Amino acid sequence: MQRELMGVTLMECLVALAIMGILSVLAVPSFRDLLARRTVLVTAEALVDDLRFARTEALKRGGQVSVCSSANGLACSQSAVWVEGWIVFVDGGNTAVVDGSDEILRVQTRQSGMASIASNNPANDKSSFSFRPLGMASPASQSFKFTPVAPVPANGERWVCMSSQGRPRLALAGATSCSS
């Protein structure tokens, strides 16, 4: 009785490699889009969470808690460049200024993959929000559009909306503004 050896020929290996290569080329753009959308969602949720946290802390502490854009995680930026990051702090002294009596509660650094966090009119964007002991924010009513680095996939942008009462929310996927 003769035993037959089962093996894979060189041609079969080459065909399998070619099929894997074609599938990889088709999957890379979809995966890149998925990562871009995920980065935007995670960053937008982080800002909403930190705004809600600041509001809750202001209510709990009976004092002012501020959130401001910050490039270094130690001081507030004068400009509203939120893509660089932001800080949440107990604001006991000058409003929206980290000074010696203030306690920094949270720091969010720049997220790689984010091109901008700004409204459609960045010149009017606010660089900070201060939550009062009753939960109201000053200033309020701001929209933030979260945009990933190019190329921007379909439904790749997300909106964070701050109401005039100081309530932040994440707009639904596919929204083109806070009003839609």
Accessible surface in RSA format (square Angstrom, percent):
REM  Atomic radii and reference values for relative SASA: ProtOr
REM  Chains: A
REM  Algorithm: Lee & Richards
REM  Probe-radius: 1.40
REM  Slices: 20
REM RES _ NUM      All-atoms   Total-Side   Main-Chain    Non-polar    All polar
REM                ABS   REL    ABS   REL    ABS   REL    ABS   REL    ABS   REL
RES MET A   1   236.16 122.3 147.96  97.9  88.20 210.0 126.79 107.8 109.37 144.9
RES GLN A   2   172.48  96.4 140.15 102.4  32.32  77.0  50.67 107.9 121.81  92.4
RES ARG A   3   213.97  89.8 191.27  97.5  22.70  54.0  71.36  97.5 142.60  86.4
RES GLU A   4   152.07  87.3 124.84  94.4  27.23  64.8  50.43  97.5 101.64  83.0
RES LEU A   5   170.39  94.9 146.85 105.1  23.55  59.2 148.06 104.0  22.34  60.1
RES MET A   6   175.25  90.8 140.56  93.0  34.69  82.6 124.68 106.0  50.57  67.0
RES GLY A   7    69.02  85.1   0.00   N/A  69.02  85.1  37.26 102.3  31.76  71.1
RES VAL A   8   108.66  71.5  76.64  69.4  32.02  77.2  77.39  67.2  31.27  84.8
RES THR A   9    78.55  55.9  71.49  72.5   7.06  16.8  75.42 101.3   3.12   4.7
RES LEU A  10   135.70  75.6 124.28  88.9  11.42  28.7 128.31  90.1   7.38  19.9
RES MET A  11   131.28  68.0 128.48  85.0   2.80   6.7 112.88  96.0  18.40  24.4
RES GLU A  12    95.16  54.6  87.29  66.0   7.88  18.8  39.70  76.8  55.46  45.3
RES CYS A  13    56.07  42.4  51.60  57.6   4.46  10.5  15.76  39.9  40.31  43.5
RES LEU A  14    91.56  51.0  87.22  62.4   4.34  10.9  87.52  61.5   4.04  10.9
RES VAL A  15    77.94  51.3  75.59  68.4   2.35   5.7  77.94  67.7   0.00   0.0
RES ALA A  16    50.98  46.9  45.34  70.0   5.64  12.8  50.28  70.8   0.70   1.9
RES LEU A  17   107.35  59.8 100.02  71.6   7.33  18.4 100.30  70.4   7.05  19.0
RES ALA A  18    56.08  51.6  43.22  66.7  12.86  29.3  54.57  76.8   1.51   4.0
RES ILE A  19    94.50  53.8  93.95  70.0   0.54   1.3  94.49  68.0   0.00   0.0
RES MET A  20   117.56  60.9 114.91  76.1   2.65   6.3  86.31  73.4  31.25  41.4
RES GLY A  21    34.78  42.9   0.00   N/A  34.78  42.9  33.98  93.2   0.80   1.8
RES ILE A  22   109.66  62.4 105.91  78.9   3.75   9.0 108.61  78.2   1.05   2.9
RES LEU A  23   107.40  59.8 103.95  74.4   3.45   8.7 104.63  73.5   2.77   7.5
RES SER A  24    61.67  52.1  55.63  74.2   6.04  13.9  31.92  68.0  29.74  41.7
RES VAL A  25   108.72  71.5 101.15  91.6   7.57  18.2 104.62  90.9   4.10  11.1
RES LEU A  26   119.94  66.8 105.49  75.5  14.45  36.3 107.80  75.7  12.13  32.7
RES ALA A  27    55.50  51.0  48.80  75.3   6.70  15.2  54.65  77.0   0.85   2.2
RES VAL A  28    88.56  58.3  86.55  78.4   2.01   4.8  87.94  76.4   0.62   1.7
RES PRO A  29    56.83  41.4  56.83  51.8   0.00   0.0  56.83  46.9   0.00   0.0
RES SER A  30    72.82  61.5  64.39  85.9   8.43  19.4  36.92  78.6  35.90  50.3
RES PHE A  31   118.64  59.4 115.11  71.3   3.53   9.2 118.24  71.7   0.40   1.1
RES ARG A  32   114.24  48.0 111.31  56.7   2.93   7.0  57.83  79.0  56.42  34.2
RES ASP A  33    38.54  27.0  38.42  38.2   0.11   0.3   1.56   3.7  36.98  36.9
RES LEU A  34    96.35  53.7  96.33  68.9   0.02   0.1  96.33  67.7   0.02   0.1
RES LEU A  35    92.06  51.3  91.46  65.4   0.60   1.5  91.71  64.4   0.36   1.0
RES ALA A  36    18.38  16.9  11.61  17.9   6.77  15.4  17.80  25.1   0.58   1.5
RES ARG A  37    85.56  35.9  81.12  41.4   4.44  10.6  29.36  40.1  56.19  34.1
RES ARG A  38   131.29  55.1 128.14  65.3   3.14   7.5  47.75  65.3  83.54  50.6
RES THR A  39    35.69  25.4  30.19  30.6   5.51  13.1  11.25  15.1  24.44  36.9
RES VAL A  40     0.34   0.2   0.34   0.3   0.00   0.0   0.34   0.3   0.00   0.0
RES LEU A  41    40.23  22.4  40.23  28.8   0.00   0.0  40.23  28.3   0.00   0.0
RES VAL A  42    63.94  42.1  61.67  55.8   2.27   5.5  62.33  54.2   1.62   4.4
RES THR A  43     2.76   2.0   2.21   2.2   0.55   1.3   2.53   3.4   0.24   0.4
RES ALA A  44     0.00   0.0   0.00   0.0   0.00   0.0   0.00   0.0   0.00   0.0
RES GLU A  45    71.56  41.1  70.54  53.4   1.02   2.4  21.24  41.1  50.32  41.1
RES ALA A  46    22.83  21.0  16.20  25.0   6.63  15.1  22.31  31.4   0.52   1.4
RES LEU A  47     0.31   0.2   0.31   0.2   0.00   0.0   0.31   0.2   0.00   0.0
RES VAL A  48     4.75   3.1   4.75   4.3   0.00   0.0   4.75   4.1   0.00   0.0
RES ASP A  49    75.65  53.0  71.17  70.8   4.48  10.6  17.50  41.2  58.15  58.0
RES ASP A  50     9.89   6.9   9.89   9.8   0.00   0.0   0.02   0.1   9.87   9.8
RES LEU A  51     0.23   0.1   0.23   0.2   0.00   0.0   0.23   0.2   0.00   0.0
RES ARG A  52   117.08  49.2 115.63  58.9   1.45   3.5  44.30  60.5  72.79  44.1
RES PHE A  53    50.80  25.4  44.93  27.8   5.87  15.3  50.26  30.5   0.54   1.5
RES ALA A  54     0.00   0.0   0.00   0.0   0.00   0.0   0.00   0.0   0.00   0.0
RES ARG A  55    49.23  20.7  49.23  25.1   0.00   0.0   6.05   8.3  43.18  26.2
RES THR A  56    77.91  55.4  77.52  78.6   0.39   0.9  52.39  70.4  25.52  38.6
RES GLU A  57    10.82   6.2  10.82   8.2   0.00   0.0   0.56   1.1  10.26   8.4
RES ALA A  58     0.00   0.0   0.00   0.0   0.00   0.0   0.00   0.0   0.00   0.0
RES LEU A  59    91.89  51.2  71.36  51.1  20.52  51.6  71.78  50.4  20.11  54.1
RES LYS A  60   147.49  72.0 110.74  67.9  36.75  87.5  80.53  72.5  66.95  71.3
RES ARG A  61   105.89  44.5  69.63  35.5  36.27  86.3  30.88  42.2  75.02  45.5
RES GLY A  62    50.26  62.0   0.00   N/A  50.26  62.0  23.71  65.1  26.55  59.5
RES GLY A  63    25.04  30.9   0.00   N/A  25.04  30.9  25.04  68.7   0.00   0.0
RES GLN A  64    32.19  18.0  25.47  18.6   6.72  16.0  11.36  24.2  20.83  15.8
RES VAL A  65     0.00   0.0   0.00   0.0   0.00   0.0   0.00   0.0   0.00   0.0
RES SER A  66     0.00   0.0   0.00   0.0   0.00   0.0   0.00   0.0   0.00   0.0
RES VAL A  67     0.00   0.0   0.00   0.0   0.00   0.0   0.00   0.0   0.00   0.0
RES CYS A  68     0.20   0.2   0.20   0.2   0.00   0.0   0.20   0.5   0.00   0.0
RES SER A  69     0.00   0.0   0.00   0.0   0.00   0.0   0.00   0.0   0.00   0.0
RES SER A  70     2.50   2.1   0.11   0.2   2.38   5.5   0.11   0.2   2.38   3.3
RES ALA A  71    73.47  67.5  43.89  67.7  29.58  67.3  44.03  62.0  29.44  78.0
RES ASN A  72    98.03  67.6  68.23  65.9  29.80  71.8  39.55  95.2  58.47  56.5
RES GLY A  73    10.14  12.5   0.00   N/A  10.14  12.5   5.98  16.4   4.16   9.3
RES LEU A  74   124.87  69.5 118.36  84.7   6.51  16.4 118.36  83.1   6.51  17.5
RES ALA A  75    46.81  43.0  44.37  68.5   2.44   5.5  44.37  62.5   2.44   6.5
RES CYS A  76    22.19  16.8   7.11   7.9  15.08  35.4   7.18  18.2  15.01  16.2
RES SER A  77    28.36  24.0  16.48  22.0  11.88  27.4  16.72  35.6  11.63  16.3
RES GLN A  78   168.68  94.3 140.39 102.6  28.30  67.4  68.16 145.1 100.52  76.2
RES SER A  79    60.93  51.5  52.81  70.5   8.12  18.7  45.18  96.2  15.75  22.1
RES ALA A  80    21.64  19.9   6.29   9.7  15.35  34.9   7.19  10.1  14.44  38.3
RES VAL A  81    66.10  43.5  61.66  55.8   4.43  10.7  65.60  57.0   0.50   1.3
RES TRP A  82     0.33   0.1   0.16   0.1   0.16   0.4   0.16   0.1   0.16   0.3
RES VAL A  83    14.98   9.9  12.16  11.0   2.83   6.8  12.16  10.6   2.83   7.7
RES GLU A  84    61.61  35.4  58.16  44.0   3.44   8.2  13.15  25.4  48.45  39.6
RES GLY A  85     0.66   0.8   0.00   N/A   0.66   0.8   0.66   1.8   0.00   0.0
RES TRP A  86     3.68   1.5   3.34   1.6   0.34   0.8   3.34   1.8   0.34   0.6
RES ILE A  87     0.03   0.0   0.00   0.0   0.03   0.1   0.03   0.0   0.00   0.0
RES VAL A  88     0.01   0.0   0.01   0.0   0.00   0.0   0.01   0.0   0.00   0.0
RES PHE A  89     0.00   0.0   0.00   0.0   0.00   0.0   0.00   0.0   0.00   0.0
RES VAL A  90    30.33  20.0  30.33  27.5   0.00   0.0  30.33  26.4   0.00   0.0
RES ASP A  91     5.21   3.7   0.00   0.0   5.21  12.3   0.07   0.2   5.15   5.1
RES GLY A  92    60.80  75.0   0.00   N/A  60.80  75.0  27.37  75.1  33.44  74.9
RES GLY A  93    40.33  49.7   0.00   N/A  40.33  49.7  22.35  61.3  17.98  40.3
RES ASN A  94    99.04  68.3  93.08  89.9   5.96  14.4  16.92  40.7  82.13  79.4
RES THR A  95    77.75  55.3  59.99  60.8  17.77  42.3  34.67  46.6  43.09  65.1
RES ALA A  96    20.70  19.0  14.57  22.5   6.13  13.9  14.57  20.5   6.13  16.2
RES VAL A  97    67.75  44.6  66.94  60.6   0.81   1.9  67.75  58.9   0.00   0.0
RES VAL A  98    35.75  23.5  14.38  13.0  21.36  51.5  14.38  12.5  21.36  57.9
RES ASP A  99    47.62  33.4  33.34  33.2  14.29  33.8  36.80  86.6  10.83  10.8
RES GLY A 100    87.47 107.9   0.00   N/A  87.47 107.9  47.28 129.7  40.19  90.0
RES SER A 101    89.36  75.5  50.96  68.0  38.41  88.5  56.75 120.8  32.61  45.7
RES ASP A 102    20.42  14.3   0.00   0.0  20.42  48.3   0.88   2.1  19.54  19.5
RES GLU A 103    91.33  52.4  86.33  65.3   5.01  11.9  40.60  78.5  50.73  41.4
RES ILE A 104    58.73  33.4  32.99  24.6  25.74  62.0  32.99  23.8  25.74  69.8
RES LEU A 105    42.42  23.6  11.76   8.4  30.66  77.1  15.15  10.6  27.27  73.4
RES ARG A 106    94.43  39.6  87.81  44.8   6.62  15.8  31.01  42.4  63.42  38.4
RES VAL A 107    75.99  50.0  43.46  39.3  32.53  78.4  43.98  38.2  32.01  86.8
RES GLN A 108    34.99  19.6  31.33  22.9   3.66   8.7   1.66   3.5  33.33  25.3
RES THR A 109    92.50  65.8  86.77  88.0   5.73  13.6  65.24  87.6  27.26  41.2
RES ARG A 110   106.05  44.5  86.46  44.1  19.59  46.7  40.60  55.5  65.45  39.7
RES GLN A 111    53.76  30.1  50.36  36.8   3.40   8.1   3.81   8.1  49.95  37.9
RES SER A 112   102.72  86.8  82.79 110.5  19.93  45.9  55.09 117.3  47.63  66.7
RES GLY A 113    29.57  36.5   0.00   N/A  29.57  36.5  18.56  50.9  11.02  24.7
RES MET A 114     2.01   1.0   1.06   0.7   0.95   2.3   1.06   0.9   0.95   1.3
RES ALA A 115    47.43  43.6  26.36  40.7  21.07  47.9  30.35  42.7  17.08  45.2
RES SER A 116    41.80  35.3  41.71  55.7   0.08   0.2  28.66  61.0  13.14  18.4
RES ILE A 117     5.67   3.2   1.96   1.5   3.71   8.9   1.96   1.4   3.71  10.1
RES ALA A 118    17.71  16.3  16.56  25.6   1.15   2.6  16.56  23.3   1.15   3.0
RES SER A 119    19.82  16.7  14.71  19.6   5.11  11.8  11.94  25.4   7.88  11.0
RES ASN A 120   105.77  72.9  72.53  70.1  33.24  80.0  35.57  85.6  70.20  67.9
RES ASN A 121    76.62  52.8  74.97  72.5   1.65   4.0  27.88  67.1  48.74  47.1
RES PRO A 122    81.15  59.1  70.62  64.4  10.53  38.3  70.82  58.5  10.33  64.2
RES ALA A 123    96.84  89.0  53.93  83.2  42.91  97.6  66.91  94.2  29.93  79.3
RES ASN A 124   103.01  71.0  86.81  83.9  16.20  39.0  31.01  74.6  72.00  69.6
RES ASP A 125    18.68  13.1   1.53   1.5  17.15  40.5   0.33   0.8  18.35  18.3
RES LYS A 126    55.27  27.0  50.57  31.0   4.69  11.2  31.74  28.6  23.53  25.1
RES SER A 127    30.96  26.2  26.11  34.8   4.85  11.2   2.98   6.4  27.97  39.2
RES SER A 128    17.01  14.4  15.64  20.9   1.38   3.2   2.04   4.3  14.97  21.0
RES PHE A 129     0.33   0.2   0.28   0.2   0.05   0.1   0.33   0.2   0.00   0.0
RES SER A 130     1.40   1.2   1.40   1.9   0.00   0.0   0.13   0.3   1.27   1.8
RES PHE A 131     0.00   0.0   0.00   0.0   0.00   0.0   0.00   0.0   0.00   0.0
RES ARG A 132    88.68  37.2  88.68  45.2   0.00   0.0  37.14  50.8  51.53  31.2
RES PRO A 133    55.82  40.7  50.44  46.0   5.39  19.6  50.44  41.6   5.39  33.5
RES LEU A 134   156.26  87.0 137.62  98.5  18.65  46.9 137.93  96.9  18.33  49.3
RES GLY A 135     0.17   0.2   0.00   N/A   0.17   0.2   0.17   0.5   0.00   0.0
RES MET A 136    91.73  47.5  91.73  60.7   0.00   0.0  76.01  64.6  15.72  20.8
RES ALA A 137    11.24  10.3   0.00   0.0  11.24  25.6   0.16   0.2  11.09  29.4
RES SER A 138    45.84  38.7  41.53  55.4   4.32   9.9  14.14  30.1  31.70  44.4
RES PRO A 139    58.64  42.7  51.65  47.1   7.00  25.4  58.64  48.4   0.00   0.0
RES ALA A 140    18.26  16.8   6.36   9.8  11.90  27.1   6.51   9.2  11.75  31.1
RES SER A 141    70.43  59.5  56.75  75.7  13.68  31.5  19.51  41.5  50.92  71.3
RES GLN A 142    12.38   6.9   5.42   4.0   6.96  16.6   5.45  11.6   6.93   5.3
RES SER A 143    35.02  29.6  31.84  42.5   3.18   7.3  10.14  21.6  24.88  34.9
RES PHE A 144     0.35   0.2   0.35   0.2   0.00   0.0   0.35   0.2   0.00   0.0
RES LYS A 145    51.38  25.1  51.04  31.3   0.34   0.8  13.32  12.0  38.06  40.5
RES PHE A 146     0.00   0.0   0.00   0.0   0.00   0.0   0.00   0.0   0.00   0.0
RES THR A 147    20.42  14.5  20.42  20.7   0.00   0.0  18.86  25.3   1.55   2.4
RES PRO A 148     1.28   0.9   0.28   0.3   1.00   3.6   0.28   0.2   1.00   6.2
RES VAL A 149    77.16  50.8  74.15  67.1   3.00   7.2  75.16  65.3   2.00   5.4
RES ALA A 150    88.47  81.3  62.30  96.1  26.17  59.5  62.33  87.8  26.14  69.3
RES PRO A 151    85.42  62.3  76.64  69.9   8.78  31.9  81.06  66.9   4.36  27.1
RES VAL A 152    68.56  45.1  39.51  35.8  29.05  70.0  39.54  34.4  29.02  78.7
RES PRO A 153    11.34   8.3   0.21   0.2  11.14  40.5   7.86   6.5   3.48  21.6
RES ALA A 154    85.31  78.4  63.00  97.2  22.31  50.8  74.95 105.6  10.35  27.4
RES ASN A 155    96.57  66.6  75.71  73.2  20.86  50.2  13.14  31.6  83.43  80.6
RES GLY A 156     2.00   2.5   0.00   N/A   2.00   2.5   0.11   0.3   1.89   4.2
RES GLU A 157    55.50  31.9  51.60  39.0   3.91   9.3  10.22  19.8  45.28  37.0
RES ARG A 158    33.84  14.2  32.43  16.5   1.42   3.4   7.20   9.8  26.65  16.1
RES TRP A 159     7.91   3.2   7.22   3.5   0.70   1.6   4.66   2.5   3.26   5.3
RES VAL A 160     0.00   0.0   0.00   0.0   0.00   0.0   0.00   0.0   0.00   0.0
RES CYS A 161     9.38   7.1   9.00  10.0   0.38   0.9   9.00  22.8   0.38   0.4
RES MET A 162     6.51   3.4   0.00   0.0   6.50  15.5   0.15   0.1   6.36   8.4
RES SER A 163    40.76  34.4  29.60  39.5  11.16  25.7  40.01  85.2   0.75   1.1
RES SER A 164    70.10  59.2  56.01  74.8  14.09  32.5  37.18  79.2  32.93  46.1
RES GLN A 165    80.13  44.8  80.13  58.6   0.00   0.0  24.13  51.4  56.01  42.5
RES GLY A 166     0.00   0.0   0.00   N/A   0.00   0.0   0.00   0.0   0.00   0.0
RES ARG A 167   137.78  57.8 135.58  69.1   2.21   5.3  41.57  56.8  96.22  58.3
RES PRO A 168     8.08   5.9   2.98   2.7   5.10  18.6   2.98   2.5   5.10  31.7
RES ARG A 169   110.76  46.5 110.76  56.5   0.00   0.0  53.30  72.8  57.45  34.8
RES LEU A 170    44.35  24.7  24.51  17.5  19.84  49.9  24.51  17.2  19.84  53.4
RES ALA A 171     0.83   0.8   0.39   0.6   0.44   1.0   0.72   1.0   0.11   0.3
RES LEU A 172   152.02  84.7 147.48 105.5   4.55  11.4 148.55 104.3   3.47   9.3
RES ALA A 173    69.68  64.1  44.16  68.1  25.53  58.1  44.36  62.5  25.32  67.1
RES GLY A 174    36.46  45.0   0.00   N/A  36.46  45.0  15.59  42.8  20.87  46.7
RES ALA A 175    18.58  17.1   2.82   4.4  15.76  35.8  10.04  14.1   8.54  22.6
RES THR A 176   106.86  76.0  91.99  93.3  14.87  35.4  75.48 101.4  31.38  47.4
RES SER A 177    29.87  25.2  29.87  39.9   0.00   0.0  24.00  51.1   5.87   8.2
RES CYS A 178    22.76  17.2  16.42  18.3   6.35  14.9  16.60  42.1   6.16   6.6
RES SER A 179   114.05  96.4  69.74  93.1  44.31 102.1  57.28 122.0  56.78  79.5
RES SER A 180    83.50  70.6  33.45  44.6  50.06 115.3  66.26 141.1  17.24  24.2
END  Absolute sums over single chains surface
CHAIN  1 A    10452.6       8432.8       2019.8       6466.7       3985.9
END  Absolute sums over all chains
TOTAL         10452.6       8432.8       2019.8       6466.7       3985.9
